[in-house]
């Protein structure tokens, strides 16, 4: 949860840096949607890139740890 809250941070990047190239993807996405003319292609591309780590990382972690979970379940049933 800490990773996700930092990944989507809107307040902290402008405080620590005045350089717009150092903003998070969420800040850029908010800037895109605040324009008078919204370029939906850029918004959708940014959204896809922004959610990819939050979708892929838990799946990779689950695949790496599934062997230990199955092993724990198998050994807990033996007495």
C-alpha angles and dihedrals in degrees: 000000000000090000092050094049091051093044090056095042115145102167107044102055096059090047096055099036135031090195109103091207088069095059121116122252090254091057091050091048091052089049091051093051092047093063122105091239113040117211100211094191092060092044092052092046091050091047092052092050091045096054098038097086092046091053100038101041097061091047092051091047091049092050091050094048101039091091091057092047092052090045091051092049091048094049095044092061094055115086 
